[in-house]
Amino acid sequence: MSANTLRYSRLAKAVALFCVASPLYAADAANATLDEVSVIEKKAEKKKATPTLEVIKITASSADAHYLETGTVNLVSLEQIEQVQPLSTEDVLRRIPGVNIKTEDETAVVANFGIRGLSASESKSLMLEDGVPVAPGLFIGNERYFNPRIQRVATVEVLKGSASLRYGPSTIGGVVNYQTKTPDDGVELSGRLGSFNTRELSVEAGNRNASGDAYAGVIVSHAKSDGFMDKGYDMTDILAKAGVEFANNQKLGIKVSRHENDANISYRGLLLGEYLADVKTNPAPDDFLLIDRTAFDINHEWQINNDMTLNTVAYYSDMARDYWRYGVNSAASNAAGRWVYTNNLNGNNRAFERVGIESRLSVEHQLAGLNSSSEFGLRLMSEESDDQRIAATRAADRSGTLAAHLQDSADSVAAYAQSRIQLTEQLAMTPGVRIESYEQKRLNLLQNNNEAKTTNTEVLPGVGFTYSLDNNQLYGGLYRAFSPAANNVALDGLKDQQLDGERSVNYEMGIRGTTDKTRYDVAAFMMDFSNQVVTGNSDPNLSRSNAGETRHYGMEFSLGYSLATNLMLDSNLTWVPESEFRTGSTAGNRIPYAPKVIANLGLSYDLSQWNFALNLHHRGEQFGDPSNRIDIPANAASGIWGGLLPAYTVLDLLAQYDVSSQFNLFASVKNLADKRYITGLREGIYVGPERSFELGARYRF
């Protein structure tokens, strides 16, 4: 079967699903929020609105906030995102308690983050955009090779604990949801210039009809840079949205997006000698990661009556990820202390398609005389990837012989039910259960279409609670979570490897609250894995393998305090004393890319039209591989990687000036002290960006 035939087959499935779903579709459309699907549970509009706490600043409404979620909640607003002046989503995520970032480039072309002691190099947390999965393959693998652009993001939601049971798969650490912008009436232009010849321009344009029940808008962003260490990129991102509210209590919305990025990045970092010599050039100057993605979401909300609402979202995405890398002479590289490349060019080129539909029925009702809110969900999803390995030469320039050709696919069904039961005025319990069932297939198109497949079904129960008293609330939960072994792991060698899905029992207990000047949240957590799949552990013949039991426990502390009328302090600390293997040859060793301490401290000062912010980020030391070796090997070109990554602290200084209500200027100095630090170890050493400067402006017509 040809790649085009596969593509048309998937597109036909998408059209069929959309047609079946057309009377139902889901999200939240009124007031220009139709496709901004939130992972944070909210009461129906007829109830008293439940305000939520901001992450950085205390708002006027936060003093009387009462959460519905049974786990930790972090919300970052557009105002807070703009204050950080991020180049990527990771610039925002690194400031959220519990989140560890493994940076490979300053714009986070690929996603690398871990939550609560889970490795930042292994994805065990679900990443969504407007409630829709955006990672290329949830079941078939390569989940890290797409990352939404921060230029399109209005709000970042991070949900941890038992409340994440509503979503799946891979919610062991939690759920990250990027809510995209919906352009307001008018046009907004913004631009930025910065170090490394960085240039960025964005246009947002929108309009709403006179009655306010229909809107349309578009966001176009283009960014280009030579990049730190010459890791340049050329990115274009387009997002178009439209929505309408009908008279019969129904709302319909659509979002179409297109993303292209040519990034001069590779798996290879600096060899040890280069790092010690402070080399600042690209260790793989001719390697490129080329990404393009087209996505289409349809959302519908139907308020059946005052107590019942049906939300549905149907989605389709088509992504290509071509990775062109030159071969190396390992012996010559070790001898030279730098990568010595051959003329062999290898194309690791993959195309991904996904089609899915998810419906959620929310019901307000009485259960044994108690006020209750129940939600029932069903998701159908199909994924497929076409994986081609191209053997070429430097002279051939990205064309050559097809050396390998695999087709991976997965069909999945998920269902869940949960009820929030108000036992007393202060106490609410939320029991629930989720079922994930899926079949994975791998087909070798160069070996007589040989095929392997495997199936699995997971039952995931959980229960959470909240207990509110004045402006404080106790919360907690106990639930089972899992992450599937991807096709390249579960069907490695074109046979069922009998790899279990990753399973853990998760516990959380916390307290949060507000006063006029203070916001705080303290949570203790534990994740107890019966099995975890990691890179390079028990079986060196497999790309990944069963690591057996692991355990992760720790605490998160968040504190926001108004020091004065215009001076705000925001801080958080994540402490994970244990994140270790419990069985096998690495028993007692710490999970790689899981530091014991991560801390953030921010001071923000408002003065008339000015806002100044000083942000500190600290990451403790962490290991680069399961063996927990201390030294960083000098002969990394032979495939010997690992070592201890030292702790580091970086400072960012940021400023904004409101020239008028329409015109805003902003500037930043990032890594103010010009700290040199290591962010990762993978075929060499990845170095964090040096001190950089940025200057930008935003004008709204």
C-alpha positions as CSV (number, residue, x, y, z in Angstrom):
1,M,0.0,0.0,0.0
2,S,1.5,3.4,-1.0
3,A,1.9,6.3,1.3
4,N,-0.6,8.3,-0.7
5,T,-3.1,5.5,-0.5
6,L,-2.6,5.4,3.3
7,R,-3.1,9.1,3.5
8,Y,-6.3,9.1,1.5
9,S,-7.6,6.2,3.6
10,R,-7.0,8.2,6.8
11,L,-8.6,11.2,5.3
12,A,-11.6,9.2,4.4
13,K,-11.9,8.0,8.0
14,A,-11.6,11.6,9.2
15,V,-14.5,12.7,6.9
16,A,-16.6,9.8,8.0
17,L,-16.1,10.6,11.7
18,F,-16.8,14.3,11.1
19,C,-20.1,13.4,9.3
20,V,-21.1,11.0,12.2
21,A,-20.3,13.6,14.8
22,S,-21.8,16.6,13.0
23,P,-25.0,16.8,15.1
24,L,-23.0,16.7,18.3
25,Y,-19.7,18.6,18.2
26,A,-18.1,20.0,21.4
27,A,-16.4,22.8,23.2
28,D,-17.2,26.2,24.7
29,A,-18.2,28.7,22.0
30,A,-20.0,31.7,23.5
31,N,-18.2,34.9,23.9
32,A,-15.4,34.0,21.4
33,T,-14.2,31.0,23.5
34,L,-15.7,28.3,21.3
35,D,-12.7,26.2,20.7
36,E,-10.7,27.1,23.8
37,V,-11.4,23.7,25.5
38,S,-10.4,23.8,29.1
39,V,-9.1,20.8,31.1
40,I,-10.2,22.6,34.3
41,E,-13.6,21.5,35.4
42,K,-16.1,24.4,35.6
43,K,-19.7,24.5,36.9
44,A,-22.6,25.3,34.6
45,E,-23.2,29.0,34.0
46,K,-26.5,28.9,36.0
47,K,-24.4,28.2,39.1
48,K,-22.4,30.8,40.9
49,A,-19.2,31.4,39.0
50,T,-16.2,29.7,40.6
51,P,-13.1,31.9,40.3
52,T,-9.7,30.4,40.0
53,L,-6.3,31.4,41.4
54,E,-3.7,32.9,39.2
55,V,-0.2,31.5,39.2
56,I,1.8,34.6,39.5
57,K,-0.5,37.4,40.7
58,I,-3.3,37.5,43.3
59,T,-6.5,38.7,41.7
60,A,-9.4,40.4,43.4
61,S,-11.6,37.3,43.0
62,S,-9.0,34.8,44.3
63,A,-9.7,35.6,48.0
64,D,-13.0,33.7,47.9
65,A,-12.0,31.0,45.4
66,H,-13.2,27.4,45.9
67,Y,-11.7,24.8,43.6
68,L,-13.7,22.0,42.0
69,E,-10.6,20.0,41.1
70,T,-9.3,17.3,43.4
71,G,-5.7,17.8,42.3
72,T,-3.1,20.6,41.9
73,V,-4.2,23.3,39.4
74,N,-1.9,25.8,37.7
75,L,-3.3,28.5,35.4
76,V,-1.1,31.0,33.5
77,S,-3.0,33.9,32.0
78,L,-2.1,35.8,28.8
79,E,-1.0,38.7,30.9
80,Q,1.4,36.5,32.8
81,I,2.7,34.9,29.6
82,E,3.4,38.3,28.1
83,Q,5.2,39.3,31.3
84,V,7.6,36.4,30.9
85,Q,8.2,37.4,27.2
86,P,8.8,33.7,26.2
87,L,10.4,32.4,23.1
88,S,8.7,29.0,23.6
89,T,6.1,27.2,25.7
90,E,9.0,25.8,27.8
91,D,9.8,29.3,29.1
92,V,6.4,29.2,30.7
93,L,6.3,25.6,31.8
94,R,9.7,25.8,33.7
95,R,8.1,28.4,36.1
96,I,5.3,26.0,37.1
97,P,5.8,23.9,40.2
98,G,6.6,20.2,39.6
99,V,7.8,20.7,36.0
100,N,11.4,20.0,34.8
101,I,12.6,21.1,31.4
102,K,15.3,19.4,29.3
103,T,16.1,22.1,26.8
104,E,17.6,21.2,23.4
105,D,17.2,24.6,21.8
106,E,15.9,28.0,22.9
107,T,12.6,27.8,21.0
108,A,11.7,24.2,22.1
109,V,11.1,22.8,18.6
110,V,10.5,19.5,20.3
111,A,8.9,19.0,23.7
112,N,11.0,17.8,26.6
113,F,9.5,18.1,30.1
114,G,8.9,15.8,33.1
115,I,6.5,16.3,36.0
116,R,7.0,15.3,39.6
117,G,10.2,13.3,39.3
118,L,9.4,11.7,36.0
119,S,12.2,11.9,33.5
120,A,12.1,14.9,31.2
121,S,13.4,12.7,28.4
122,E,10.5,10.2,28.6
123,S,6.9,11.5,27.9
124,K,4.5,10.4,30.6
125,S,2.3,13.5,30.6
126,L,-0.4,14.3,28.2
127,M,0.0,17.5,26.0
128,L,-3.1,19.1,24.6
129,E,-4.1,22.2,22.6
130,D,-7.6,23.3,23.2
131,G,-8.4,19.9,24.7
132,V,-7.1,18.0,21.6
133,P,-3.9,15.9,21.6
134,V,-1.1,17.5,19.6
135,A,1.8,15.1,20.2
136,P,2.4,13.2,16.9
137,G,1.7,9.7,18.3
138,L,0.1,8.9,21.7
139,F,0.2,5.2,21.1
140,I,2.5,4.8,18.1
141,G,5.4,6.9,19.5
142,N,7.3,10.1,18.7
143,E,5.2,12.0,21.1
144,R,7.8,14.7,21.5
145,Y,8.3,15.9,17.9
146,F,5.7,18.7,17.9
147,N,5.4,21.5,20.3
148,P,2.7,24.3,19.9
149,R,4.1,27.8,19.3
150,I,3.8,30.2,22.2
151,Q,2.7,33.0,19.8
152,R,-0.7,31.3,19.5
153,V,-1.2,30.5,23.2
154,A,-3.5,32.6,25.5
155,T,-3.6,30.4,28.6
156,V,-1.5,27.5,29.9
157,E,-3.3,24.9,32.1
158,V,-1.5,22.2,34.1
159,L,-3.6,19.7,36.0
160,K,-2.0,17.1,38.3
161,G,-3.6,14.5,40.6
162,S,-6.8,12.5,40.4
163,A,-8.6,15.1,38.3
164,S,-6.5,14.1,35.3
165,L,-8.3,10.8,35.2
166,R,-10.8,12.5,32.9
167,Y,-8.1,12.5,30.2
168,G,-5.8,10.0,28.6
169,P,-3.6,8.2,27.8
170,S,-0.3,9.1,29.5
171,T,-1.5,11.2,32.4
172,I,0.8,9.7,35.1
173,G,2.5,13.1,35.6
174,G,-0.5,15.2,34.7
175,V,-2.1,17.1,31.8
176,V,-0.7,20.2,30.0
177,N,-3.3,22.1,28.0
178,Y,-2.5,25.1,25.8
179,Q,-5.6,27.2,25.1
180,T,-5.1,29.2,21.9
181,K,-5.9,32.9,21.4
182,T,-9.2,34.0,19.9
183,P,-8.5,37.4,18.2
184,D,-10.6,40.3,19.5
185,D,-12.3,42.8,17.1
186,G,-9.6,44.7,15.3
187,V,-6.0,44.1,14.4
188,E,-2.9,43.7,16.6
189,L,0.6,43.8,15.3
190,S,3.6,42.7,17.4
191,G,7.2,42.2,16.7
192,R,10.5,41.4,18.4
193,L,14.2,41.6,17.6
194,G,16.9,39.9,19.7
195,S,20.3,38.3,20.0
196,F,21.4,35.7,17.5
197,N,19.7,37.8,14.7
198,T,16.3,36.8,16.0
199,R,13.3,38.4,14.2
200,E,9.7,37.8,15.0
201,L,6.5,39.2,13.6
202,S,2.8,38.4,14.5
203,V,-0.5,39.6,13.2
204,E,-3.8,39.0,15.0
205,A,-7.1,40.0,13.3
206,G,-10.6,39.3,14.3
207,N,-14.2,40.4,14.0
208,R,-17.6,39.8,15.7
209,N,-21.0,40.4,14.2
210,A,-23.3,43.1,15.6
211,S,-25.4,40.7,17.7
212,G,-22.2,39.1,19.2
213,D,-23.1,35.5,18.4
214,A,-20.6,34.9,15.6
215,Y,-16.9,35.7,15.3
216,A,-13.9,34.9,13.1
217,G,-10.2,35.5,13.5
218,V,-6.7,34.7,12.3
219,I,-3.2,34.7,13.9
220,V,-0.1,34.6,11.7
221,S,3.4,34.4,13.2
222,H,6.7,34.2,11.5
223,A,10.0,33.9,13.4
224,K,13.5,33.5,12.1
225,S,16.9,33.3,13.8
226,D,20.5,32.2,13.5
227,G,20.0,30.6,16.9
228,F,22.3,30.2,19.9
229,M,25.3,28.1,18.8
230,D,24.1,28.6,15.2
231,K,21.0,26.4,15.8
232,G,18.9,28.4,13.4
233,Y,15.2,28.1,12.6
234,D,12.7,29.5,10.1
235,M,9.1,29.1,11.5
236,T,5.7,30.1,10.2
237,D,2.5,29.5,12.1
238,I,-1.0,30.2,11.0
239,L,-4.2,29.7,13.0
240,A,-7.7,30.6,11.9
241,K,-10.8,30.3,14.1
242,A,-14.6,30.9,13.7
243,G,-17.6,30.3,15.8
244,V,-21.3,30.8,16.0
245,E,-24.0,30.5,18.6
246,F,-27.4,29.3,17.5
247,A,-30.8,30.1,19.0
248,N,-31.5,26.5,20.0
249,N,-28.8,26.5,22.7
250,Q,-26.1,25.1,20.4
251,K,-22.7,26.5,19.6
252,L,-20.4,25.5,16.8
253,G,-16.8,26.4,16.2
254,I,-13.9,25.5,13.9
255,K,-10.1,25.9,14.1
256,V,-7.7,25.3,11.2
257,S,-3.9,25.6,11.7
258,R,-0.8,25.3,9.7
259,H,2.7,25.1,11.0
260,E,6.1,24.9,9.2
261,N,9.6,25.0,10.8
262,D,13.0,24.3,9.3
263,A,15.3,23.9,12.3
264,N,19.1,23.4,12.1
265,I,19.2,21.0,15.1
266,S,20.3,17.5,15.7
267,Y,20.7,14.8,18.3
268,R,24.4,15.7,18.7
269,G,25.8,18.0,21.3
270,L,29.4,19.1,22.0
271,L,32.0,16.6,22.9
272,L,33.6,17.1,26.3
273,G,36.8,18.8,25.0
274,E,34.7,21.3,23.0
275,Y,32.5,22.1,26.0
276,L,35.6,22.7,28.2
277,A,37.0,25.0,25.5
278,D,33.7,27.0,25.5
279,V,32.9,26.2,21.8
280,K,29.8,28.1,20.7
281,T,29.2,26.7,17.3
282,N,26.7,24.1,16.1
283,P,28.2,20.6,16.6
284,A,26.1,19.3,13.6
285,P,26.0,22.3,11.2
286,D,24.5,20.4,8.3
287,D,21.7,18.4,10.2
288,F,18.1,19.6,9.9
289,L,14.8,18.8,11.4
290,L,12.0,19.8,9.0
291,I,8.4,19.9,10.4
292,D,5.1,20.8,8.8
293,R,1.7,20.2,10.3
294,T,-1.9,20.8,9.3
295,A,-4.7,20.4,11.8
296,F,-8.5,20.8,11.8
297,D,-10.8,20.8,14.9
298,I,-14.6,21.1,15.0
299,N,-16.2,21.9,18.3
300,H,-19.9,21.8,19.3
301,E,-21.8,22.4,22.5
302,W,-25.5,21.5,23.0
303,Q,-27.2,22.6,26.2
304,I,-29.9,20.0,26.2
305,N,-31.6,21.6,29.3
306,N,-30.6,23.5,32.4
307,D,-29.0,20.5,33.9
308,M,-27.5,18.7,30.9
309,T,-24.8,19.7,28.4
310,L,-23.2,17.6,25.6
311,N,-19.8,18.7,24.4
312,T,-18.0,17.1,21.5
313,V,-14.7,17.8,19.7
314,A,-13.7,16.1,16.4
315,Y,-10.1,16.5,15.2
316,Y,-7.8,15.6,12.4
317,S,-4.1,16.3,12.0
318,D,-1.5,15.5,9.3
319,M,2.2,16.0,10.2
320,A,5.5,15.4,8.5
321,R,8.8,15.2,10.3
322,D,11.9,14.8,8.2
323,Y,15.2,14.4,10.1
324,W,18.3,14.6,7.9
325,R,21.5,13.7,9.7
326,Y,25.0,13.1,8.4
327,G,26.9,10.0,9.5
328,V,30.1,10.3,11.7
329,N,33.4,8.6,11.9
330,S,33.4,7.6,15.6
331,A,37.1,6.8,16.0
332,A,38.1,10.0,14.2
333,S,35.7,12.0,16.2
334,N,37.0,10.8,19.5
335,A,40.6,11.4,18.4
336,A,39.8,14.9,17.2
337,G,37.6,15.8,20.2
338,R,34.9,16.9,17.9
339,W,32.4,15.3,15.5
340,V,34.0,14.2,12.2
341,Y,31.3,13.7,9.6
342,T,31.2,11.4,6.6
343,N,29.5,12.0,3.3
344,N,26.6,9.6,4.2
345,L,23.3,11.4,4.7
346,N,20.5,9.6,6.5
347,G,16.9,10.7,6.3
348,N,14.7,9.6,9.2
349,N,11.4,10.8,7.7
350,R,8.0,10.2,9.3
351,A,4.5,11.2,8.4
352,F,1.7,11.1,11.1
353,E,-2.0,11.2,10.7
354,R,-4.6,11.2,13.5
355,V,-8.4,11.3,13.5
356,G,-10.5,11.3,16.6
357,I,-13.7,12.3,18.2
358,E,-14.5,12.8,21.9
359,S,-17.9,13.5,23.5
360,R,-18.6,14.6,27.1
361,L,-22.0,14.6,28.7
362,S,-22.2,16.8,31.9
363,V,-25.2,16.4,34.2
364,E,-26.3,18.3,37.3
365,H,-28.5,16.0,39.4
366,Q,-29.4,14.6,42.8
367,L,-27.8,11.4,44.1
368,A,-29.4,9.9,47.2
369,G,-30.6,13.4,48.0
370,L,-27.1,15.0,47.5
371,N,-26.2,17.6,44.9
372,S,-24.0,15.9,42.3
373,S,-22.3,16.8,39.1
374,S,-21.5,13.8,36.8
375,E,-19.6,13.6,33.6
376,F,-19.5,10.7,31.1
377,G,-17.0,10.6,28.2
378,L,-16.2,8.5,25.1
379,R,-13.3,8.9,22.8
380,L,-12.5,7.1,19.5
381,M,-9.1,7.7,17.9
382,S,-7.0,6.3,15.1
383,E,-3.3,7.0,14.5
384,E,-1.0,6.1,11.8
385,S,2.6,6.8,10.8
386,D,4.7,6.2,7.7
387,D,8.3,5.8,8.6
388,Q,10.9,5.9,5.9
389,R,14.7,5.7,6.3
390,I,16.5,7.2,3.3
391,A,20.2,6.4,2.6
392,A,21.8,9.2,0.6
393,T,25.1,11.0,0.1
394,R,26.1,14.6,0.5
395,A,26.1,15.1,-3.2
396,A,22.6,13.6,-3.6
397,D,21.2,16.3,-1.3
398,R,18.2,14.6,0.5
399,S,17.4,12.0,-2.1
400,G,18.6,8.4,-2.2
401,T,17.7,4.7,-1.5
402,L,14.8,3.6,0.6
403,A,16.6,1.6,3.3
404,A,13.7,0.9,5.7
405,H,10.0,1.4,5.5
406,L,7.6,0.8,8.4
407,Q,4.0,1.6,8.9
408,D,2.7,1.9,12.5
409,S,-0.9,2.3,13.5
410,A,-3.1,2.2,16.6
411,D,-6.8,2.2,17.1
412,S,-8.1,3.1,20.5
413,V,-11.3,3.5,22.5
414,A,-11.6,5.2,25.8
415,A,-14.5,5.7,28.2
416,Y,-14.8,7.3,31.6
417,A,-17.4,8.3,34.2
418,Q,-17.0,10.4,37.3
419,S,-19.3,12.2,39.8
420,R,-18.6,15.0,42.1
421,I,-20.9,14.4,45.1
422,Q,-21.4,17.2,47.6
423,L,-21.6,15.3,50.9
424,T,-21.7,18.4,53.1
425,E,-21.4,22.1,52.4
426,Q,-17.6,21.8,52.9
427,L,-16.9,18.2,51.7
428,A,-17.2,16.8,48.2
429,M,-16.0,13.4,46.9
430,T,-15.3,12.6,43.3
431,P,-15.1,8.9,42.4
432,G,-14.4,7.9,38.8
433,V,-13.1,5.3,36.5
434,R,-11.5,5.4,33.0
435,I,-11.0,2.5,30.6
436,E,-8.5,2.6,27.8
437,S,-8.4,-0.2,25.2
438,Y,-6.2,-0.2,22.1
439,E,-4.6,-2.3,19.4
440,Q,-1.2,-1.5,17.9
441,K,0.2,-2.8,14.6
442,R,3.5,-2.6,12.9
443,L,4.0,-3.4,9.2
444,N,7.4,-3.8,7.4
445,L,6.8,-2.7,3.8
446,L,10.3,-3.8,2.7
447,Q,10.0,-7.3,4.2
448,N,7.0,-8.9,2.4
449,N,4.6,-6.8,4.5
450,N,5.4,-8.8,7.6
451,E,3.2,-7.6,10.5
452,A,3.1,-7.7,14.2
453,K,0.3,-6.5,16.6
454,T,-0.6,-6.4,20.2
455,T,-3.6,-5.3,22.2
456,N,-4.2,-4.0,25.7
457,T,-7.0,-2.8,28.0
458,E,-6.4,-0.7,31.1
459,V,-9.0,-0.1,33.9
460,L,-8.1,3.0,35.8
461,P,-10.2,3.8,39.0
462,G,-9.7,6.8,41.2
463,V,-11.2,8.9,43.9
464,G,-10.6,12.5,45.0
465,F,-12.0,15.0,47.5
466,T,-12.1,18.6,48.4
467,Y,-12.8,20.1,51.9
468,S,-13.4,23.8,52.0
469,L,-13.2,26.1,55.1
470,D,-13.3,29.9,54.7
471,N,-10.6,30.8,52.2
472,N,-8.7,27.5,52.6
473,Q,-9.2,24.1,51.0
474,L,-7.9,20.6,51.7
475,Y,-7.8,18.4,48.6
476,G,-6.4,15.0,47.6
477,G,-6.9,11.8,45.7
478,L,-5.8,8.3,44.9
479,Y,-5.9,6.9,41.4
480,R,-4.3,4.5,39.0
481,A,-2.6,5.9,35.9
482,F,-0.8,4.4,32.9
483,S,1.2,5.2,29.8
484,P,1.2,2.9,26.8
485,A,4.4,1.4,25.4
486,A,4.7,2.9,21.9
487,N,4.8,0.7,18.8
488,N,8.6,1.0,18.4
489,V,8.9,-0.4,21.9
490,A,6.0,-2.8,22.1
491,L,6.6,-4.3,18.7
492,D,10.4,-3.9,18.4
493,G,11.9,-6.4,16.1
494,L,8.5,-6.9,14.5
495,K,7.2,-9.1,17.3
496,D,5.2,-8.6,20.4
497,Q,7.7,-7.9,23.1
498,Q,5.2,-8.5,25.8
499,L,6.0,-5.1,27.3
500,D,3.5,-4.0,29.8
501,G,2.1,-0.6,29.7
502,E,3.5,1.7,32.3
503,R,1.3,1.5,35.4
504,S,1.4,3.5,38.6
505,V,-0.7,4.1,41.6
506,N,-0.7,7.8,42.4
507,Y,-1.4,9.6,45.7
508,E,-1.8,13.3,46.4
509,M,-2.7,15.4,49.4
510,G,-2.6,19.2,49.6
511,I,-3.9,22.4,51.1
512,R,-4.4,25.8,49.3
513,G,-5.9,29.1,50.1
514,T,-5.8,32.9,49.9
515,T,-6.0,36.0,52.0
516,D,-6.0,39.6,50.9
517,K,-2.3,39.5,50.3
518,T,-1.3,35.9,50.2
519,R,-1.9,32.9,47.9
520,Y,-0.4,29.5,48.8
521,D,-0.6,25.9,47.8
522,V,1.3,22.9,49.4
523,A,1.0,19.4,48.0
524,A,2.6,16.1,48.8
525,F,2.6,13.4,46.2
526,M,3.7,9.8,45.5
527,M,3.8,7.8,42.2
528,D,4.4,4.1,42.8
529,F,5.1,2.3,39.5
530,S,4.6,-1.4,39.2
531,N,6.4,-1.1,35.8
532,Q,8.1,1.8,34.0
533,V,9.5,1.7,30.5
534,V,12.8,3.6,30.2
535,T,15.5,4.1,27.6
536,G,18.5,1.7,27.8
537,N,17.9,-0.2,31.0
538,S,17.4,-3.9,31.3
539,D,17.8,-5.2,27.7
540,P,20.4,-3.4,25.6
541,N,19.1,-5.1,22.5
542,L,15.8,-3.1,22.7
543,S,15.4,0.6,22.2
544,R,13.6,0.7,25.5
545,S,12.6,-2.0,28.0
546,N,10.8,-2.7,31.2
547,A,12.5,-1.1,34.2
548,G,10.2,-2.8,36.7
549,E,9.2,-1.0,39.9
550,T,10.1,2.7,40.4
551,R,8.9,5.2,43.1
552,H,8.6,8.9,43.1
553,Y,7.6,11.1,46.0
554,G,8.0,14.7,47.1
555,M,6.3,18.0,47.7
556,E,5.4,21.2,45.9
557,F,5.3,24.6,47.6
558,S,3.8,27.7,46.1
559,L,3.6,31.1,47.7
560,G,2.4,34.4,46.3
561,Y,2.6,37.5,48.5
562,S,1.9,41.2,48.0
563,L,4.9,42.9,49.6
564,A,3.5,46.3,48.9
565,T,0.8,48.0,46.8
566,N,2.8,47.6,43.6
567,L,5.4,44.9,44.6
568,M,4.5,41.3,44.2
569,L,6.5,38.2,45.1
570,D,5.8,34.8,43.5
571,S,7.7,31.7,44.4
572,N,7.5,27.9,44.2
573,L,9.7,25.0,45.2
574,T,9.5,21.3,44.0
575,W,11.3,18.8,46.3
576,V,11.6,15.2,45.0
577,P,13.8,13.3,47.5
578,E,13.1,10.0,45.9
579,S,12.7,9.2,42.2
580,E,14.5,5.8,41.8
581,F,14.5,2.4,40.3
582,R,13.4,-0.3,42.8
583,T,14.3,-3.5,40.9
584,G,16.8,-4.8,38.4
585,S,20.5,-3.9,37.8
586,T,19.9,-0.2,38.5
587,A,17.9,-0.7,41.7
588,G,18.6,2.3,44.1
589,N,19.7,4.5,41.2
590,R,17.9,7.8,40.5
591,I,15.7,8.2,37.4
592,P,17.6,10.3,34.8
593,Y,16.5,13.9,34.3
594,A,14.7,14.1,37.6
595,P,16.4,16.6,39.9
596,K,15.7,16.7,43.6
597,V,15.1,20.4,43.7
598,I,13.5,22.9,41.3
599,A,12.8,26.4,42.4
600,N,11.4,29.7,41.0
601,L,11.4,33.1,42.5
602,G,9.8,36.2,40.9
603,L,9.6,39.8,41.9
604,S,7.2,42.1,39.9
605,Y,6.9,45.9,40.4
606,D,4.3,48.1,38.8
607,L,5.0,51.8,38.5
608,S,2.5,53.8,36.6
609,Q,2.9,52.7,33.0
610,W,5.9,50.6,33.8
611,N,6.2,46.9,34.9
612,F,9.5,45.4,35.9
613,A,10.1,41.7,36.7
614,L,13.1,39.8,38.0
615,N,12.7,36.0,37.6
616,L,15.1,33.4,39.1
617,H,15.0,29.8,38.0
618,H,17.1,27.1,39.8
619,R,17.4,23.4,38.8
620,G,19.3,21.0,41.0
621,E,21.8,18.4,39.7
622,Q,20.4,15.4,37.8
623,F,21.8,12.3,36.2
624,G,21.9,11.9,32.4
625,D,21.4,8.1,32.3
626,P,20.1,5.2,34.4
627,S,23.6,4.0,35.5
628,N,24.0,7.3,37.4
629,R,27.6,7.7,36.3
630,I,29.2,10.9,37.7
631,D,31.8,11.8,35.0
632,I,30.8,13.0,31.6
633,P,32.7,10.7,29.2
634,A,35.2,12.2,26.8
635,N,34.5,9.5,24.1
636,A,30.8,10.2,23.6
637,A,31.3,9.6,19.9
638,S,31.5,5.9,20.7
639,G,28.0,5.9,22.1
640,I,29.0,6.2,25.7
641,W,26.7,8.9,27.2
642,G,25.6,10.0,30.6
643,G,27.1,11.8,33.6
644,L,26.0,14.2,36.3
645,L,24.5,17.5,35.1
646,P,25.5,20.2,37.7
647,A,22.9,22.4,39.3
648,Y,22.4,25.9,37.8
649,T,20.6,29.2,38.5
650,V,19.6,31.7,35.8
651,L,18.2,35.2,36.2
652,D,15.9,37.1,33.7
653,L,15.2,40.8,33.8
654,L,12.1,42.0,32.0
655,A,10.4,45.3,31.5
656,Q,7.2,46.6,29.8
657,Y,6.0,50.1,29.1
658,D,2.5,51.1,28.1
659,V,2.9,54.1,25.9
660,S,-0.9,54.1,25.5
661,S,-3.9,51.8,25.9
662,Q,-3.1,50.6,22.3
663,F,0.7,50.7,22.2
664,N,3.1,48.6,24.4
665,L,6.9,48.3,24.4
666,F,8.8,45.4,26.1
667,A,12.4,44.4,26.5
668,S,14.3,41.6,28.3
669,V,17.8,40.5,29.3
670,K,17.7,36.7,29.7
671,N,20.4,34.8,31.6
672,L,21.4,38.1,33.1
673,A,24.6,36.8,34.7
674,D,25.6,34.9,31.5
675,K,25.6,31.6,33.4
676,R,27.0,28.7,31.4
677,Y,25.2,25.5,32.2
678,I,24.4,22.0,30.8
679,T,20.8,21.2,29.9
680,G,21.1,17.7,28.6
681,L,23.4,14.9,27.5
682,R,22.6,13.0,24.3
683,E,25.3,12.2,21.9
684,G,27.3,15.0,23.6
685,I,26.6,18.0,25.8
686,Y,23.7,20.4,25.3
687,V,24.4,23.9,26.5
688,G,21.9,26.4,27.8
689,P,21.5,29.7,26.0
690,E,24.0,32.4,26.9
691,R,23.0,36.0,27.9
692,S,20.6,37.4,25.3
693,F,18.7,40.7,24.7
694,E,15.3,41.2,23.2
695,L,13.3,44.3,22.3
696,G,9.7,44.3,21.0
697,A,6.5,46.3,20.5
698,R,2.8,45.6,20.3
699,Y,0.2,47.9,18.7
700,R,-3.6,47.3,18.5
701,F,-5.7,49.1,15.9
